[in-house]
């Protein structure tokens, strides 16, 4: 991992989870950082989402720390607002900074009261444990039903020196694009203003988290934060450097999104859906999203069944405009549909290729359309039901 300079991390067990493993984490920018964030568009929003949005406005895009708890979403409770505020106040006191420079984030069960005391009492120990080497510990602490760590990093050479970008995320279920999905924290030691970070984050989110779906359920707690502290020796960004930094942020976030799809609850396969030849990017995205969200498509892939009719049908009800007679469909680069009807192919051979851990499907519209899109998703297995049938217990 090429970690950015000027950040420290820490985790502790605060007693929020039933299992005794770290459930409270802190990310600190030692000199403060400029920041941008995107949040869930769900009408039901957790208290930390509302408070983080408020704090980012009040600070004009400056952040000293991000506090993350796992095991409780702090959503749809009687005390949510108070708990979120008391938690960030405890962090601000420990770090000797202003409260509105601290962003809260929570993940876990909805509708269960969270005790502010658990967090407030753990914060001094958390602050004392801060270290530049705690990046992966924080990434571990915020996992819920995830089965693996989700991290990525990039180092790029700019004209005035090297800068680093590193990100962590969590998410396995309740994943559906509607800004960003789940929690994601991306740090860089480049120097960038909040307005520039906002543009970068929106573009990167569209290419990554907004092109991701596991089960079609959007969370109440979704948040993605991009921070830049200027701790590298690269200095202010020029035009070319801004482009290189944005590309690095996009690569990191695309990697994180793919890792979420690969680790979808109960999933055995990553599915990459590509659409091309549509009249517009919007139509291409509609079709890709519809295919990625289709339970019938996802279960077919789980069974290694090249049932291309389900793919065609999902594109057809997506709202995208196209002529079914112009559709070609490919699975693992094998054409299974041509001009809207069955193509000849070796089905047993293709079924063996569909057993692979990564499945590529492509829907191409013949003609001059330039609209293209890509979506990440996963297969849908009985494991998803087993996990979510007992999530609260």
HUTAUR-V609790 format. One record per run of one state. SS is the DSSP state (hx for helix, st for strand, lp for the rest). FROM is the first residue (numbers start at 0). TO is the last residue. If there is no record, write none. Layout:
BEGIN
SS/FROM/TO + SS/FROM/TO
END
This chain:
BEGIN
lp/0/5 + st/6/11 + lp/12/22 + st/23/38 + lp/39/45 + hx/46/57 + lp/58/60 + st/61/71 + lp/72/78 + hx/79/94 + lp/95/97 + hx/98/100 + st/101/108 + lp/109/114 + hx/115/127 + lp/128/129 + st/130/130 + lp/131/133 + hx/134/140 + lp/141/149 + st/150/157 + lp/158/159 + st/160/169 + lp/170/174 + st/175/175 + lp/176/181 + st/182/187 + lp/188/189 + st/190/190 + lp/191/192 + hx/193/206 + lp/207/207 + hx/208/210 + st/211/212 + lp/213/221 + st/222/227 + lp/228/234 + st/235/235 + lp/236/237 + hx/238/261 + lp/262/268 + st/269/277 + lp/278/279 + hx/280/292 + lp/293/293 + hx/294/301 + lp/302/306 + hx/307/315 + lp/316/322 + hx/323/325 + st/326/330 + lp/331/332 + st/333/337 + lp/338/339 + st/340/341 + lp/342/345 + hx/346/352 + lp/353/356 + st/357/364 + lp/365/369 + st/370/377 + lp/378/380 + hx/381/387 + lp/388/392
END
